[in-house]
Amino acid sequence: MTRDRKPSKSTCLILNHLIGMTCAKTYGYELMTATGLKSGTLYPILMRLKERGYLASEWGPSETLGRPPRQSYHLTSKGKAYAKRALLDQETSTPSLREVQI
Amino acid sequence: MKHFPTLCLSYAHRIMPDHKKGWAEAMAVELSYIEADRARVSFALGCLRTAVGVSARTRKGLSFIGRGLVASALLLVTVYMTILALMWPSPQVAQLILLLCGFYAVAGVLCAVSVPAMRLYVALLALAGSGAWVVIKIKHIETLDLPHAFLSAVMIEAVGVMCALFIAASYLQLLQDPESEL
């Protein structure tokens, strides 16, 4: 059962980072370090975003020689709309989040 | 310790449902890009926690809530019996009670992790049986040969409790997350 609830702070952090990364590839560990979230928090959110069609992932060749292919993430068009809505809601309800730049 | 993160991710891959195994593979690849040991362990533990949560929610048989309740009950029994053991005047009986505590803590962990329901029932039955054996044997405590029982009991319980705390953290994370799909 999917509940239509307000996205959490952690989700908003991830959406905020992803919405700013329109051209560059975003990987899991990069997202972790950029948002300050731990893997146990990050991956469930990424899974949920993907299930709801907001996030897409793709396997691509590694940028480092000798390393295995890596999965990158980006927002779908539906996800971008969702992110904008979510971040706007957060901005209006949480003054401190206004410091986060899109 | 160096292989611990890899072991965590292997187990995460094993318990992840089929339609989510891609995520486990992605996590394993990310691990290979992390250099620092502490960061690797922290990352791997988080991924394992994710896998446990996903698996617990999708596993058929005993429901997510049911497992949580049974695990909580078993852990409460463990805590109660630990206190009892620490207050018991006879050291041999205390050792046996602590052994039981260890068994129940492990049972709590088995209940919470993604053990298929049938295996879980068998494990719980075996634990109930061994618990009953211990209780019966308490009457003949003086004739029992239990070398190093105390150390074994403490070790079993310590491992069981640590695993139980880890599993509890997974459940708590789901409770705290407002987008939890329960």
Interface residues (C-beta under 8 A of the other chain):
Chain A: M1 T2 R3 R5 K6 P7 S8 S10 T11 Y27 G28 Y29 M32 K38 S39 G40 T41 L42 Y43 P44 I45 L46 M47 R48 S57 T64 R67 P68 P69 R70 Q71
Chain B: K20 G22 W23 E25 A26 M27 V29 E30 S32 Y33 I34 S42 F43 A44 L45 G46 C47 R49 T50 G53 V54 A169 S170 Q173 D177 P178 E179 S180 E181 L182
